Amino acid sequence: MRNKILLTGSPKLDDGDYSEKLTEIIKQNDIKSVTVIRMEVPCCRGIENAVVTALKNSGKMIPWRVIFCL
């Protein structure tokens, strides 16, 4: 993962709103793209939703994608 930054989290295990934190990270940095790697369990959908919300709230048009893992 050369030249990449990794953030991890679990909406099921962590308190708080990831979208607010992610919005600030996106606003304050020169991020080129976002990749969400998630399991297919329902709670992991929260991370994907937080990223989408953060991208909208940041006002930046950044490419993003979701990869499902088993």
Phi and psi restraints in degrees (range 20) as a CNS / XPLOR table:
assign (resid 1 and name C) (resid 2 and name N)
       (resid 2 and name CA) (resid 2 and name C) 1.0 -60.0 20.0 2
assign (resid 2 and name N) (resid 2 and name CA)
       (resid 2 and name C) (resid 3 and name N) 1.0 136.3 20.0 2
assign (resid 2 and name C) (resid 3 and name N)
       (resid 3 and name CA) (resid 3 and name C) 1.0 63.4 20.0 2
assign (resid 3 and name N) (resid 3 and name CA)
       (resid 3 and name C) (resid 4 and name N) 1.0 26.1 20.0 2
assign (resid 3 and name C) (resid 4 and name N)
       (resid 4 and name CA) (resid 4 and name C) 1.0 -122.7 20.0 2
assign (resid 4 and name N) (resid 4 and name CA)
       (resid 4 and name C) (resid 5 and name N) 1.0 154.1 20.0 2
assign (resid 4 and name C) (resid 5 and name N)
       (resid 5 and name CA) (resid 5 and name C) 1.0 -115.2 20.0 2
assign (resid 5 and name N) (resid 5 and name CA)
       (resid 5 and name C) (resid 6 and name N) 1.0 133.4 20.0 2
assign (resid 5 and name C) (resid 6 and name N)
       (resid 6 and name CA) (resid 6 and name C) 1.0 -110.8 20.0 2
assign (resid 6 and name N) (resid 6 and name CA)
       (resid 6 and name C) (resid 7 and name N) 1.0 127.8 20.0 2
assign (resid 6 and name C) (resid 7 and name N)
       (resid 7 and name CA) (resid 7 and name C) 1.0 -118.8 20.0 2
assign (resid 7 and name N) (resid 7 and name CA)
       (resid 7 and name C) (resid 8 and name N) 1.0 138.0 20.0 2
assign (resid 7 and name C) (resid 8 and name N)
       (resid 8 and name CA) (resid 8 and name C) 1.0 -124.7 20.0 2
assign (resid 8 and name N) (resid 8 and name CA)
       (resid 8 and name C) (resid 9 and name N) 1.0 155.5 20.0 2
assign (resid 8 and name C) (resid 9 and name N)
       (resid 9 and name CA) (resid 9 and name C) 1.0 -175.0 20.0 2
assign (resid 9 and name N) (resid 9 and name CA)
       (resid 9 and name C) (resid 10 and name N) 1.0 165.9 20.0 2
assign (resid 9 and name C) (resid 10 and name N)
       (resid 10 and name CA) (resid 10 and name C) 1.0 -142.9 20.0 2
assign (resid 10 and name N) (resid 10 and name CA)
       (resid 10 and name C) (resid 11 and name N) 1.0 113.3 20.0 2
assign (resid 10 and name C) (resid 11 and name N)
       (resid 11 and name CA) (resid 11 and name C) 1.0 -60.3 20.0 2
assign (resid 11 and name N) (resid 11 and name CA)
       (resid 11 and name C) (resid 12 and name N) 1.0 -25.7 20.0 2
assign (resid 11 and name C) (resid 12 and name N)
       (resid 12 and name CA) (resid 12 and name C) 1.0 -74.6 20.0 2
assign (resid 12 and name N) (resid 12 and name CA)
       (resid 12 and name C) (resid 13 and name N) 1.0 -32.9 20.0 2
assign (resid 12 and name C) (resid 13 and name N)
       (resid 13 and name CA) (resid 13 and name C) 1.0 -101.1 20.0 2
assign (resid 13 and name N) (resid 13 and name CA)
       (resid 13 and name C) (resid 14 and name N) 1.0 -22.5 20.0 2
assign (resid 13 and name C) (resid 14 and name N)
       (resid 14 and name CA) (resid 14 and name C) 1.0 -105.7 20.0 2
assign (resid 14 and name N) (resid 14 and name CA)
       (resid 14 and name C) (resid 15 and name N) 1.0 145.0 20.0 2
assign (resid 14 and name C) (resid 15 and name N)
       (resid 15 and name CA) (resid 15 and name C) 1.0 -89.9 20.0 2
assign (resid 15 and name N) (resid 15 and name CA)
       (resid 15 and name C) (resid 16 and name N) 1.0 154.7 20.0 2
assign (resid 15 and name C) (resid 16 and name N)
       (resid 16 and name CA) (resid 16 and name C) 1.0 108.3 20.0 2
assign (resid 16 and name N) (resid 16 and name CA)
       (resid 16 and name C) (resid 17 and name N) 1.0 173.5 20.0 2
assign (resid 16 and name C) (resid 17 and name N)
       (resid 17 and name CA) (resid 17 and name C) 1.0 -107.3 20.0 2
assign (resid 17 and name N) (resid 17 and name CA)
       (resid 17 and name C) (resid 18 and name N) 1.0 107.4 20.0 2
assign (resid 17 and name C) (resid 18 and name N)
       (resid 18 and name CA) (resid 18 and name C) 1.0 -61.3 20.0 2
assign (resid 18 and name N) (resid 18 and name CA)
       (resid 18 and name C) (resid 19 and name N) 1.0 -33.1 20.0 2
assign (resid 18 and name C) (resid 19 and name N)
       (resid 19 and name CA) (resid 19 and name C) 1.0 -61.9 20.0 2
assign (resid 19 and name N) (resid 19 and name CA)
       (resid 19 and name C) (resid 20 and name N) 1.0 -36.2 20.0 2
assign (resid 19 and name C) (resid 20 and name N)
       (resid 20 and name CA) (resid 20 and name C) 1.0 -65.2 20.0 2
assign (resid 20 and name N) (resid 20 and name CA)
       (resid 20 and name C) (resid 21 and name N) 1.0 -45.3 20.0 2
assign (resid 20 and name C) (resid 21 and name N)
       (resid 21 and name CA) (resid 21 and name C) 1.0 -64.9 20.0 2
assign (resid 21 and name N) (resid 21 and name CA)
       (resid 21 and name C) (resid 22 and name N) 1.0 -44.6 20.0 2
assign (resid 21 and name C) (resid 22 and name N)
       (resid 22 and name CA) (resid 22 and name C) 1.0 -65.2 20.0 2
assign (resid 22 and name N) (resid 22 and name CA)
       (resid 22 and name C) (resid 23 and name N) 1.0 -37.6 20.0 2
assign (resid 22 and name C) (resid 23 and name N)
       (resid 23 and name CA) (resid 23 and name C) 1.0 -58.0 20.0 2
assign (resid 23 and name N) (resid 23 and name CA)
       (resid 23 and name C) (resid 24 and name N) 1.0 -46.8 20.0 2
assign (resid 23 and name C) (resid 24 and name N)
       (resid 24 and name CA) (resid 24 and name C) 1.0 -65.5 20.0 2
assign (resid 24 and name N) (resid 24 and name CA)
       (resid 24 and name C) (resid 25 and name N) 1.0 -39.9 20.0 2
assign (resid 24 and name C) (resid 25 and name N)
       (resid 25 and name CA) (resid 25 and name C) 1.0 -61.2 20.0 2
assign (resid 25 and name N) (resid 25 and name CA)
       (resid 25 and name C) (resid 26 and name N) 1.0 -44.7 20.0 2
assign (resid 25 and name C) (resid 26 and name N)
       (resid 26 and name CA) (resid 26 and name C) 1.0 -67.3 20.0 2
assign (resid 26 and name N) (resid 26 and name CA)
       (resid 26 and name C) (resid 27 and name N) 1.0 -43.7 20.0 2
assign (resid 26 and name C) (resid 27 and name N)
       (resid 27 and name CA) (resid 27 and name C) 1.0 -61.7 20.0 2
assign (resid 27 and name N) (resid 27 and name CA)
       (resid 27 and name C) (resid 28 and name N) 1.0 -40.0 20.0 2
assign (resid 27 and name C) (resid 28 and name N)
       (resid 28 and name CA) (resid 28 and name C) 1.0 -92.1 20.0 2
assign (resid 28 and name N) (resid 28 and name CA)
       (resid 28 and name C) (resid 29 and name N) 1.0 -0.1 20.0 2
assign (resid 28 and name C) (resid 29 and name N)
       (resid 29 and name CA) (resid 29 and name C) 1.0 -133.5 20.0 2
assign (resid 29 and name N) (resid 29 and name CA)
       (resid 29 and name C) (resid 30 and name N) 1.0 159.7 20.0 2
assign (resid 29 and name C) (resid 30 and name N)
       (resid 30 and name CA) (resid 30 and name C) 1.0 -91.9 20.0 2
assign (resid 30 and name N) (resid 30 and name CA)
       (resid 30 and name C) (resid 31 and name N) 1.0 76.5 20.0 2
assign (resid 30 and name C) (resid 31 and name N)
       (resid 31 and name CA) (resid 31 and name C) 1.0 -88.9 20.0 2
assign (resid 31 and name N) (resid 31 and name CA)
       (resid 31 and name C) (resid 32 and name N) 1.0 131.6 20.0 2
assign (resid 31 and name C) (resid 32 and name N)
       (resid 32 and name CA) (resid 32 and name C) 1.0 -89.7 20.0 2
assign (resid 32 and name N) (resid 32 and name CA)
       (resid 32 and name C) (resid 33 and name N) 1.0 -33.4 20.0 2
assign (resid 32 and name C) (resid 33 and name N)
       (resid 33 and name CA) (resid 33 and name C) 1.0 -164.3 20.0 2
assign (resid 33 and name N) (resid 33 and name CA)
       (resid 33 and name C) (resid 34 and name N) 1.0 164.6 20.0 2
assign (resid 33 and name C) (resid 34 and name N)
       (resid 34 and name CA) (resid 34 and name C) 1.0 -130.3 20.0 2
assign (resid 34 and name N) (resid 34 and name CA)
       (resid 34 and name C) (resid 35 and name N) 1.0 132.2 20.0 2
assign (resid 34 and name C) (resid 35 and name N)
       (resid 35 and name CA) (resid 35 and name C) 1.0 -121.3 20.0 2
assign (resid 35 and name N) (resid 35 and name CA)
       (resid 35 and name C) (resid 36 and name N) 1.0 124.6 20.0 2
assign (resid 35 and name C) (resid 36 and name N)
       (resid 36 and name CA) (resid 36 and name C) 1.0 -101.8 20.0 2
assign (resid 36 and name N) (resid 36 and name CA)
       (resid 36 and name C) (resid 37 and name N) 1.0 123.3 20.0 2
assign (resid 36 and name C) (resid 37 and name N)
       (resid 37 and name CA) (resid 37 and name C) 1.0 -109.4 20.0 2
assign (resid 37 and name N) (resid 37 and name CA)
       (resid 37 and name C) (resid 38 and name N) 1.0 118.8 20.0 2
assign (resid 37 and name C) (resid 38 and name N)
       (resid 38 and name CA) (resid 38 and name C) 1.0 -139.2 20.0 2
assign (resid 38 and name N) (resid 38 and name CA)
       (resid 38 and name C) (resid 39 and name N) 1.0 155.4 20.0 2
assign (resid 38 and name C) (resid 39 and name N)
       (resid 39 and name CA) (resid 39 and name C) 1.0 -82.4 20.0 2
assign (resid 39 and name N) (resid 39 and name CA)
       (resid 39 and name C) (resid 40 and name N) 1.0 167.8 20.0 2
assign (resid 39 and name C) (resid 40 and name N)
       (resid 40 and name CA) (resid 40 and name C) 1.0 -88.4 20.0 2
assign (resid 40 and name N) (resid 40 and name CA)
       (resid 40 and name C) (resid 41 and name N) 1.0 10.1 20.0 2
assign (resid 40 and name C) (resid 41 and name N)
       (resid 41 and name CA) (resid 41 and name C) 1.0 -77.1 20.0 2
assign (resid 41 and name N) (resid 41 and name CA)
       (resid 41 and name C) (resid 42 and name N) 1.0 149.4 20.0 2
assign (resid 41 and name C) (resid 42 and name N)
       (resid 42 and name CA) (resid 42 and name C) 1.0 -56.4 20.0 2
assign (resid 42 and name N) (resid 42 and name CA)
       (resid 42 and name C) (resid 43 and name N) 1.0 -36.8 20.0 2
assign (resid 42 and name C) (resid 43 and name N)
       (resid 43 and name CA) (resid 43 and name C) 1.0 -66.4 20.0 2
assign (resid 43 and name N) (resid 43 and name CA)
       (resid 43 and name C) (resid 44 and name N) 1.0 -25.4 20.0 2
assign (resid 43 and name C) (resid 44 and name N)
       (resid 44 and name CA) (resid 44 and name C) 1.0 -73.1 20.0 2
assign (resid 44 and name N) (resid 44 and name CA)
       (resid 44 and name C) (resid 45 and name N) 1.0 -14.8 20.0 2
assign (resid 44 and name C) (resid 45 and name N)
       (resid 45 and name CA) (resid 45 and name C) 1.0 -62.3 20.0 2
assign (resid 45 and name N) (resid 45 and name CA)
       (resid 45 and name C) (resid 46 and name N) 1.0 -27.3 20.0 2
assign (resid 45 and name C) (resid 46 and name N)
       (resid 46 and name CA) (resid 46 and name C) 1.0 -61.0 20.0 2
assign (resid 46 and name N) (resid 46 and name CA)
       (resid 46 and name C) (resid 47 and name N) 1.0 -36.3 20.0 2
assign (resid 46 and name C) (resid 47 and name N)
       (resid 47 and name CA) (resid 47 and name C) 1.0 -66.0 20.0 2
assign (resid 47 and name N) (resid 47 and name CA)
       (resid 47 and name C) (resid 48 and name N) 1.0 -45.1 20.0 2
assign (resid 47 and name C) (resid 48 and name N)
       (resid 48 and name CA) (resid 48 and name C) 1.0 -60.1 20.0 2
assign (resid 48 and name N) (resid 48 and name CA)
       (resid 48 and name C) (resid 49 and name N) 1.0 -45.5 20.0 2
assign (resid 48 and name C) (resid 49 and name N)
       (resid 49 and name CA) (resid 49 and name C) 1.0 -61.7 20.0 2
assign (resid 49 and name N) (resid 49 and name CA)
       (resid 49 and name C) (resid 50 and name N) 1.0 -39.7 20.0 2
assign (resid 49 and name C) (resid 50 and name N)
       (resid 50 and name CA) (resid 50 and name C) 1.0 -64.6 20.0 2
assign (resid 50 and name N) (resid 50 and name CA)
       (resid 50 and name C) (resid 51 and name N) 1.0 -39.4 20.0 2
assign (resid 50 and name C) (resid 51 and name N)
       (resid 51 and name CA) (resid 51 and name C) 1.0 -65.6 20.0 2
assign (resid 51 and name N) (resid 51 and name CA)
       (resid 51 and name C) (resid 52 and name N) 1.0 -45.1 20.0 2
assign (resid 51 and name C) (resid 52 and name N)
       (resid 52 and name CA) (resid 52 and name C) 1.0 -61.2 20.0 2
assign (resid 52 and name N) (resid 52 and name CA)
       (resid 52 and name C) (resid 53 and name N) 1.0 -45.3 20.0 2
assign (resid 52 and name C) (resid 53 and name N)
       (resid 53 and name CA) (resid 53 and name C) 1.0 -62.1 20.0 2
assign (resid 53 and name N) (resid 53 and name CA)
       (resid 53 and name C) (resid 54 and name N) 1.0 -43.8 20.0 2
assign (resid 53 and name C) (resid 54 and name N)
       (resid 54 and name CA) (resid 54 and name C) 1.0 -63.8 20.0 2
assign (resid 54 and name N) (resid 54 and name CA)
       (resid 54 and name C) (resid 55 and name N) 1.0 -40.9 20.0 2
assign (resid 54 and name C) (resid 55 and name N)
       (resid 55 and name CA) (resid 55 and name C) 1.0 -63.2 20.0 2
assign (resid 55 and name N) (resid 55 and name CA)
       (resid 55 and name C) (resid 56 and name N) 1.0 -43.4 20.0 2
assign (resid 55 and name C) (resid 56 and name N)
       (resid 56 and name CA) (resid 56 and name C) 1.0 -63.2 20.0 2
assign (resid 56 and name N) (resid 56 and name CA)
       (resid 56 and name C) (resid 57 and name N) 1.0 -45.1 20.0 2
assign (resid 56 and name C) (resid 57 and name N)
       (resid 57 and name CA) (resid 57 and name C) 1.0 -70.7 20.0 2
assign (resid 57 and name N) (resid 57 and name CA)
       (resid 57 and name C) (resid 58 and name N) 1.0 -24.5 20.0 2
assign (resid 57 and name C) (resid 58 and name N)
       (resid 58 and name CA) (resid 58 and name C) 1.0 -75.4 20.0 2
assign (resid 58 and name N) (resid 58 and name CA)
       (resid 58 and name C) (resid 59 and name N) 1.0 -22.5 20.0 2
assign (resid 58 and name C) (resid 59 and name N)
       (resid 59 and name CA) (resid 59 and name C) 1.0 78.5 20.0 2
assign (resid 59 and name N) (resid 59 and name CA)
       (resid 59 and name C) (resid 60 and name N) 1.0 6.5 20.0 2
assign (resid 59 and name C) (resid 60 and name N)
       (resid 60 and name CA) (resid 60 and name C) 1.0 -103.1 20.0 2
assign (resid 60 and name N) (resid 60 and name CA)
       (resid 60 and name C) (resid 61 and name N) 1.0 141.1 20.0 2
assign (resid 60 and name C) (resid 61 and name N)
       (resid 61 and name CA) (resid 61 and name C) 1.0 -96.5 20.0 2
assign (resid 61 and name N) (resid 61 and name CA)
       (resid 61 and name C) (resid 62 and name N) 1.0 90.1 20.0 2
assign (resid 61 and name C) (resid 62 and name N)
       (resid 62 and name CA) (resid 62 and name C) 1.0 -110.6 20.0 2
assign (resid 62 and name N) (resid 62 and name CA)
       (resid 62 and name C) (resid 63 and name N) 1.0 133.7 20.0 2
assign (resid 62 and name C) (resid 63 and name N)
       (resid 63 and name CA) (resid 63 and name C) 1.0 -61.6 20.0 2
assign (resid 63 and name N) (resid 63 and name CA)
       (resid 63 and name C) (resid 64 and name N) 1.0 140.6 20.0 2
assign (resid 63 and name C) (resid 64 and name N)
       (resid 64 and name CA) (resid 64 and name C) 1.0 -144.3 20.0 2
assign (resid 64 and name N) (resid 64 and name CA)
       (resid 64 and name C) (resid 65 and name N) 1.0 157.1 20.0 2
assign (resid 64 and name C) (resid 65 and name N)
       (resid 65 and name CA) (resid 65 and name C) 1.0 -151.8 20.0 2
assign (resid 65 and name N) (resid 65 and name CA)
       (resid 65 and name C) (resid 66 and name N) 1.0 162.6 20.0 2
assign (resid 65 and name C) (resid 66 and name N)
       (resid 66 and name CA) (resid 66 and name C) 1.0 -121.6 20.0 2
assign (resid 66 and name N) (resid 66 and name CA)
       (resid 66 and name C) (resid 67 and name N) 1.0 133.2 20.0 2
assign (resid 66 and name C) (resid 67 and name N)
       (resid 67 and name CA) (resid 67 and name C) 1.0 -117.8 20.0 2
assign (resid 67 and name N) (resid 67 and name CA)
       (resid 67 and name C) (resid 68 and name N) 1.0 128.5 20.0 2
assign (resid 67 and name C) (resid 68 and name N)
       (resid 68 and name CA) (resid 68 and name C) 1.0 -93.3 20.0 2
assign (resid 68 and name N) (resid 68 and name CA)
       (resid 68 and name C) (resid 69 and name N) 1.0 135.4 20.0 2
assign (resid 68 and name C) (resid 69 and name N)
       (resid 69 and name CA) (resid 69 and name C) 1.0 -121.3 20.0 2
assign (resid 69 and name N) (resid 69 and name CA)
       (resid 69 and name C) (resid 70 and name N) 1.0 158.9 20.0 2
